[in-house]
Amino acid sequence: MSLPLTDIRRHFPFLNAGNITYLDSAATSQKPQVVINAMCDVYEKGIGNPHRGMHPFAEKATALYDDARQTVQQFVHAKYNDEIIFTKSTTESINLLAHSLGEDMHPGDAVLISVLEHHSNIVPWLQLKERKGIDIRWIEITESGQINSESMEKQMTDNRVKIVAVTGLSNVMGTAPDLKKISALARAHNALLIVDAAQMAAHLPIDVQDIDCDFLAFSGHKIYGPTGIGVLYGKRDLLRTLPPFLGGGMMIREVTRDGFTAADAPAKFEAGTPPVAEAIGLKAAIDWQNQFSWDDRIAHEQALLTLAQEELSMIEGLHILGNLSTGTPITNHPSPITHHSCISFVIDNIHPHDLTDMLGQKGICLRAGHHCAQPLHTALGMNASARLSVSIHTTEEEILRVRPAILDAINILKPHNP
């Protein structure tokens, strides 16, 4: 069964507002009307502060906030409701872990990350290195942009790696690491596994129990939900042992003049007034997506990416990222699509910023830059790339608009290059 694209697109007011071809969902997704309505209701019909009052609006907020947590629990197949923590973003979730887990780390301990990682899964660990004197180790990637398991295992032989932190889906290469294999290797060396699922959550089903990861993080705005809310999943036993990241209201059991006792998770990690409207919007986004099967969504994206690769490969001088072999960091030869979400590319003598600026003037929205993945671009031998990303509402017609627009841009930009 294929996705009902015409019906799906009607749910997005943005797509009906003009002749826009939005191919930048990897950066942030557009929002269906049900998400907008859910958040408007919070503000129009009255809301209180969850877990803080006995009046009807506070009780309503508490019920809605708790319902949102249960929806996320089911979305990632967590075992317990209290394993779900609401944060501001994937970035905040990983920073929380770097601070809380880092409290028990010492010089000589190591955190292992991959070359594929987004800066959100790099910088917090580099900050931990500065604070605690730990080591940062890197997993290299294969020619096809996958995590190199031999490289990973080599870095773990001395058992000094305490944390393995890897992406569930690359925001540049679109490759999905074998998380179960990585989990087994981390477990064999008594290391914790953290999964950055910021991209994964929008394109692949998540089952934290099947992966057997210790922590996993994602953001609402990538999965058709609101900005300003993220999720951190953590195994219950581990959350019980971690110290809180932020201090303030609702994260305490007791406060005296001399100290405080932290509440149990998840409250321990949710200091301050919670993002109740955003949590309600996130629940609405997940509920809306649940009406479509993952098999249909994945098949839809695979067809779009195959078409995009065929179209882009016909452009002379355009190189699709995906091959790290010596002397050939990129390729312009089509091959079977084995990744999800996006395709990144460069064009000889054309800067990605210039290209995407010109495409944007025609209403075609792509991303250009290092995509917050500078170590990966350095490994690829470049400073920036252009990225085309697809979503549940992307059509073949939108993909087919890209190649003619790129050719027009090349005709304008080429004469200005030496």
C-alpha positions as CSV (number, residue, x, y, z in Angstrom):
1,M,0.0,0.0,0.0
2,S,1.4,3.4,-1.0
3,L,1.1,6.6,1.0
4,P,-2.0,8.8,0.2
5,L,0.2,11.8,-0.8
6,T,-2.6,14.1,-1.9
7,D,-4.4,13.6,1.4
8,I,-1.2,13.9,3.4
9,R,-0.2,17.2,1.8
10,R,-3.6,18.7,2.7
11,H,-2.7,18.4,6.3
12,F,0.2,20.8,5.9
13,P,-0.9,24.5,5.6
14,F,2.6,25.5,4.6
15,L,2.5,23.3,1.5
16,N,-0.8,25.0,0.3
17,A,0.5,28.5,0.8
18,G,2.4,28.8,-2.4
19,N,4.5,27.1,-5.0
20,I,7.2,25.9,-2.6
21,T,9.3,22.7,-3.1
22,Y,10.5,22.0,0.4
23,L,13.4,19.6,0.4
24,D,15.0,20.5,3.7
25,S,13.1,18.4,6.2
26,A,16.4,17.1,7.6
27,A,16.9,20.6,9.0
28,T,13.4,20.9,10.3
29,S,10.0,19.5,9.3
30,Q,6.9,21.4,8.4
31,K,3.9,20.9,10.8
32,P,0.5,19.3,10.1
33,Q,-2.6,21.2,11.1
34,V,-3.4,18.8,13.9
35,V,-0.1,19.9,15.7
36,I,-0.9,23.5,15.2
37,N,-4.4,23.0,16.5
38,A,-3.3,21.1,19.6
39,M,-0.9,23.8,20.6
40,C,-3.4,26.6,19.9
41,D,-5.9,24.9,22.1
42,V,-3.4,25.0,25.0
43,Y,-3.3,28.8,24.8
44,E,-6.8,29.5,23.7
45,K,-8.7,27.3,26.1
46,G,-6.5,27.8,29.2
47,I,-3.8,25.7,30.7
48,G,-2.0,25.4,34.1
49,N,1.4,24.3,35.3
50,P,1.7,20.4,35.4
51,H,2.2,18.7,38.7
52,R,1.9,22.0,40.6
53,G,-1.7,22.8,41.5
54,M,-5.1,21.3,42.4
55,H,-7.3,23.6,40.3
56,P,-8.9,22.2,37.1
57,F,-6.5,23.8,34.6
58,A,-3.4,22.5,36.5
59,E,-5.0,19.1,36.6
60,K,-5.8,19.3,32.9
61,A,-2.1,20.2,32.2
62,T,-0.9,17.3,34.3
63,A,-3.1,14.8,32.5
64,L,-2.1,16.1,29.0
65,Y,1.6,16.2,29.9
66,D,1.6,12.7,31.3
67,D,-0.3,11.5,28.2
68,A,2.4,13.0,26.0
69,R,5.1,11.1,28.0
70,Q,3.2,7.8,27.5
71,T,2.9,8.5,23.8
72,V,6.6,9.0,23.5
73,Q,7.2,5.8,25.6
74,Q,5.2,3.8,23.0
75,F,6.9,5.6,20.1
76,V,10.3,4.4,21.1
77,H,9.1,1.2,22.8
78,A,10.5,2.0,26.2
79,K,9.7,-0.4,29.0
80,Y,8.7,2.2,31.5
81,N,7.0,5.5,31.4
82,D,9.5,7.1,33.7
83,E,12.3,6.3,31.3
84,I,11.2,9.3,29.1
85,I,12.6,12.7,30.0
86,F,11.4,15.9,28.2
87,T,14.2,18.3,27.3
88,K,14.5,21.3,24.9
89,S,16.2,19.3,22.1
90,T,18.5,16.5,21.1
91,T,21.4,18.8,21.8
92,E,20.2,19.5,25.4
93,S,19.6,15.8,26.0
94,I,23.2,14.9,25.0
95,N,24.6,17.8,27.0
96,L,22.6,16.5,30.0
97,L,24.3,13.1,29.6
98,A,27.7,14.6,29.1
99,H,27.4,16.5,32.4
100,S,25.7,13.8,34.5
101,L,27.6,10.8,33.2
102,G,30.8,12.9,33.2
103,E,30.6,13.4,36.9
104,D,31.8,9.8,37.3
105,M,34.5,9.9,34.6
106,H,38.3,10.4,35.2
107,P,41.4,11.0,33.2
108,G,42.2,8.0,31.1
109,D,38.5,7.1,30.5
110,A,37.4,7.5,26.9
111,V,34.3,8.4,24.9
112,L,34.0,6.8,21.5
113,I,32.2,8.7,18.7
114,S,32.1,8.3,14.9
115,V,33.2,10.6,12.1
116,L,29.5,10.7,11.0
117,E,28.4,12.6,14.1
118,H,26.5,15.9,14.2
119,H,28.2,18.6,16.3
120,S,25.6,18.0,19.0
121,N,27.1,14.6,19.6
122,I,30.7,15.9,19.4
123,V,31.0,19.2,21.2
124,P,29.5,18.1,24.6
125,W,32.1,15.3,24.7
126,L,34.9,17.7,23.8
127,Q,33.7,20.0,26.6
128,L,33.8,17.0,28.9
129,K,37.4,16.4,27.8
130,E,38.3,19.9,28.8
131,R,36.6,19.6,32.2
132,K,37.7,16.1,33.2
133,G,40.7,15.3,31.1
134,I,39.1,12.3,29.4
135,D,40.0,11.0,25.9
136,I,37.9,11.3,22.8
137,R,38.3,8.5,20.3
138,W,37.0,8.3,16.8
139,I,35.4,5.5,14.7
140,E,36.3,5.8,11.1
141,I,33.7,5.0,8.4
142,T,33.7,2.8,5.3
143,E,33.6,3.8,1.7
144,S,29.8,3.7,1.7
145,G,29.6,6.0,4.7
146,Q,28.9,3.3,7.3
147,I,30.5,3.0,10.7
148,N,33.6,0.7,10.4
149,S,33.1,-2.0,13.0
150,E,36.8,-3.0,12.8
151,S,37.8,0.6,13.6
152,M,35.3,0.6,16.5
153,E,36.5,-2.7,17.9
154,K,40.2,-1.6,17.7
155,Q,39.4,1.5,19.8
156,M,37.8,-0.6,22.5
157,T,40.4,-3.3,23.0
158,D,41.9,-1.7,26.1
159,N,38.5,-1.4,27.8
160,R,39.0,2.3,28.6
161,V,36.0,3.4,26.6
162,K,33.2,4.1,29.0
163,I,30.7,5.6,26.5
164,V,29.9,4.9,22.9
165,A,27.9,7.8,21.4
166,V,26.8,7.3,17.8
167,T,24.1,8.5,15.3
168,G,21.2,6.4,14.4
169,L,21.1,8.0,11.0
170,S,23.6,10.4,9.4
171,N,22.3,13.9,8.6
172,V,24.8,14.1,5.7
173,M,25.3,10.7,4.2
174,G,21.8,9.3,5.1
175,T,23.4,6.1,6.3
176,A,22.0,4.1,9.2
177,P,24.6,2.3,11.3
178,D,23.9,-1.2,12.5
179,L,22.9,-0.2,16.1
180,K,22.3,-3.7,17.3
181,K,25.8,-4.7,16.3
182,I,27.3,-1.6,17.9
183,S,25.2,-2.3,21.0
184,A,26.6,-5.8,21.3
185,L,30.2,-4.6,20.9
186,A,29.7,-1.9,23.5
187,R,28.1,-4.4,25.9
188,A,31.0,-6.8,25.4
189,H,33.4,-4.0,26.6
190,N,31.2,-2.8,29.5
191,A,30.5,0.6,27.7
192,L,27.3,2.5,27.7
193,L,25.6,3.2,24.3
194,I,24.1,6.5,23.5
195,V,22.1,6.9,20.3
196,D,21.6,10.3,18.6
197,A,18.3,9.7,16.9
198,A,17.6,13.2,15.8
199,Q,17.4,12.1,12.1
200,M,16.4,8.5,12.7
201,A,13.2,9.3,14.5
202,A,11.6,10.8,11.4
203,H,12.7,8.0,9.0
204,L,13.0,4.7,10.8
205,P,11.1,2.9,13.6
206,I,12.8,3.0,17.0
207,D,12.8,0.1,19.5
208,V,15.1,1.0,22.4
209,Q,14.7,-2.5,24.0
210,D,15.5,-4.3,20.7
211,I,18.6,-2.0,20.2
212,D,19.5,-2.4,23.8
213,C,20.8,1.1,24.0
214,D,21.3,2.8,27.4
215,F,20.2,6.2,26.2
216,L,18.6,7.7,23.1
217,A,17.7,11.3,22.2
218,F,15.6,13.0,19.5
219,S,13.9,16.3,18.8
220,G,10.2,17.1,18.2
221,H,10.8,19.5,15.3
222,K,12.3,16.8,13.1
223,I,9.2,14.6,13.3
224,Y,6.5,17.1,12.4
225,G,6.2,18.4,15.9
226,P,7.1,21.7,17.5
227,T,10.4,23.3,18.1
228,G,11.6,23.7,21.7
229,I,11.1,20.1,22.8
230,G,13.3,17.1,22.8
231,V,13.3,13.6,24.3
232,L,15.9,11.7,26.3
233,Y,15.2,8.0,26.9
234,G,17.3,6.3,29.5
235,K,17.2,2.9,31.2
236,R,15.4,3.2,34.5
237,D,18.3,1.8,36.6
238,L,20.8,4.2,35.0
239,L,18.5,7.3,35.5
240,R,18.2,6.5,39.1
241,T,22.0,6.7,39.6
242,L,22.6,9.8,37.6
243,P,22.9,13.2,39.3
244,P,20.6,16.0,38.0
245,F,21.8,18.3,35.3
246,L,19.8,21.5,36.2
247,G,18.5,22.7,39.6
248,G,15.3,24.5,40.4
249,G,11.6,23.8,40.8
250,M,10.0,20.3,40.5
251,M,13.3,18.4,40.4
252,I,13.6,18.1,44.2
253,R,12.1,15.9,46.9
254,E,13.2,18.3,49.7
255,V,15.2,21.5,50.0
256,T,16.8,22.8,53.3
257,R,19.2,25.6,54.1
258,D,22.0,23.1,53.8
259,G,21.2,21.1,50.7
260,F,18.5,19.3,48.7
261,T,17.4,15.8,47.8
262,A,16.6,15.2,44.2
263,A,13.3,13.7,43.0
264,D,13.1,10.5,41.1
265,A,13.3,10.4,37.3
266,P,11.9,11.9,35.2
267,A,11.2,14.9,37.5
268,K,14.9,14.9,38.6
269,F,15.9,16.0,35.0
270,E,13.0,18.3,34.3
271,A,13.8,21.4,36.4
272,G,11.5,24.4,35.9
273,T,8.2,24.9,34.2
274,P,7.9,22.1,31.6
275,P,7.2,22.6,27.9
276,V,3.6,21.5,28.3
277,A,2.3,23.1,25.0
278,E,5.3,21.6,23.1
279,A,4.8,18.2,24.7
280,I,1.1,18.3,23.7
281,G,2.2,19.2,20.1
282,L,4.7,16.4,20.1
283,K,2.0,13.9,21.1
284,A,-0.2,15.2,18.3
285,A,2.6,14.8,15.8
286,I,3.3,11.2,16.8
287,D,-0.4,10.3,16.9
288,W,-0.8,11.8,13.4
289,Q,2.2,9.8,12.0
290,N,1.0,6.6,13.5
291,Q,-1.8,6.3,11.0
292,F,0.9,5.5,8.3
293,S,2.9,2.3,8.4
294,W,6.7,2.4,8.6
295,D,6.9,0.0,5.6
296,D,5.0,2.5,3.4
297,R,7.0,5.5,4.6
298,I,10.3,3.8,4.1
299,A,9.3,2.5,0.6
300,H,8.1,6.0,-0.3
301,E,11.4,7.6,0.7
302,Q,13.5,5.0,-1.0
303,A,11.6,5.6,-4.3
304,L,12.2,9.3,-4.0
305,L,15.9,9.0,-3.2
306,T,16.4,6.6,-6.0
307,L,14.8,9.1,-8.4
308,A,16.8,11.9,-6.9
309,Q,20.1,10.0,-7.4
310,E,19.2,9.2,-11.0
311,E,18.4,12.8,-11.7
312,L,21.4,14.3,-10.0
313,S,23.8,11.7,-11.6
314,M,22.9,13.1,-15.0
315,I,24.4,16.5,-14.2
316,E,27.9,16.8,-15.4
317,G,30.4,17.8,-12.7
318,L,28.0,16.8,-9.9
319,H,29.3,14.4,-7.3
320,I,27.2,12.6,-4.8
321,L,28.8,12.0,-1.4
322,G,29.1,8.4,-0.6
323,N,32.6,7.0,-1.3
324,L,35.6,7.5,0.9
325,S,38.1,5.4,-0.9
326,T,41.5,6.9,-1.4
327,G,41.5,9.6,-4.1
328,T,37.8,9.2,-4.6
329,P,35.9,10.8,-1.7
330,I,32.8,11.3,-3.8
331,T,31.1,9.6,-6.7
332,N,28.9,10.6,-9.7
333,H,28.0,7.0,-10.5
334,P,24.5,5.9,-9.5
335,S,24.2,2.9,-7.2
336,P,21.4,1.2,-5.3
337,I,20.0,3.4,-2.5
338,T,21.0,1.9,0.8
339,H,20.3,5.0,3.0
340,H,17.5,7.2,4.1
341,S,16.4,10.8,4.4
342,C,18.9,12.7,2.3
343,I,21.4,12.9,-0.5
344,S,24.4,15.3,-0.3
345,F,26.4,16.5,-3.2
346,V,28.9,19.0,-4.6
347,I,29.3,20.5,-8.1
348,D,32.7,21.3,-9.7
349,N,33.5,25.0,-9.3
350,I,30.1,25.9,-7.8
351,H,29.9,26.8,-4.1
352,P,26.9,25.0,-2.4
353,H,25.8,28.3,-0.9
354,D,25.6,30.0,-4.3
355,L,23.7,27.0,-5.7
356,T,21.1,26.8,-3.0
357,D,20.6,30.6,-2.9
358,M,19.6,30.5,-6.6
359,L,17.4,27.4,-6.1
360,G,15.7,29.2,-3.2
361,Q,14.9,32.1,-5.4
362,K,12.9,29.6,-7.4
363,G,11.1,28.3,-4.4
364,I,13.2,25.1,-4.2
365,C,14.5,24.7,-0.6
366,L,17.7,22.7,-0.1
367,R,20.4,23.0,2.6
368,A,24.0,24.1,2.0
369,G,27.0,24.1,4.4
370,H,28.8,21.6,6.6
371,H,25.4,20.6,8.1
372,C,27.0,20.7,11.6
373,A,29.2,17.9,10.6
374,Q,32.7,19.4,10.0
375,P,34.8,16.4,10.9
376,L,32.9,14.4,8.3
377,H,33.3,17.0,5.6
378,T,37.0,17.2,6.5
379,A,37.3,13.4,6.0
380,L,35.5,13.8,2.7
381,G,38.0,16.5,1.6
382,M,35.6,19.4,1.4
383,N,34.3,22.4,3.4
384,A,30.6,22.2,2.4
385,S,28.0,20.3,0.4
386,A,24.4,20.8,-0.8
387,R,21.8,18.5,0.7
388,L,18.4,17.3,-0.6
389,S,16.2,15.7,2.0
390,V,12.8,14.1,1.7
391,S,9.9,13.6,4.0
392,I,6.5,11.9,4.2
393,H,4.9,14.6,2.1
394,T,7.6,14.9,-0.7
395,T,6.4,14.0,-4.2
396,E,8.2,12.8,-7.3
397,E,7.2,16.0,-9.1
398,E,9.1,18.0,-6.5
399,I,12.2,15.8,-7.1
400,L,11.9,16.3,-10.8
401,R,12.0,20.1,-10.4
402,V,15.5,20.0,-9.0
403,R,17.7,19.0,-11.9
404,P,16.4,21.7,-14.4
405,A,16.8,24.3,-11.6
406,I,20.4,23.2,-10.9
407,L,21.2,23.3,-14.6
408,D,19.9,26.8,-14.9
409,A,22.0,27.8,-11.8
410,I,25.1,26.2,-13.3
411,N,24.6,28.2,-16.6
412,I,24.6,31.4,-14.6
413,L,27.3,30.6,-12.0
414,K,29.8,28.8,-14.2
415,P,31.0,31.9,-16.1
416,H,31.9,33.6,-12.8
417,N,34.3,30.7,-11.8
418,P,37.9,30.5,-13.0
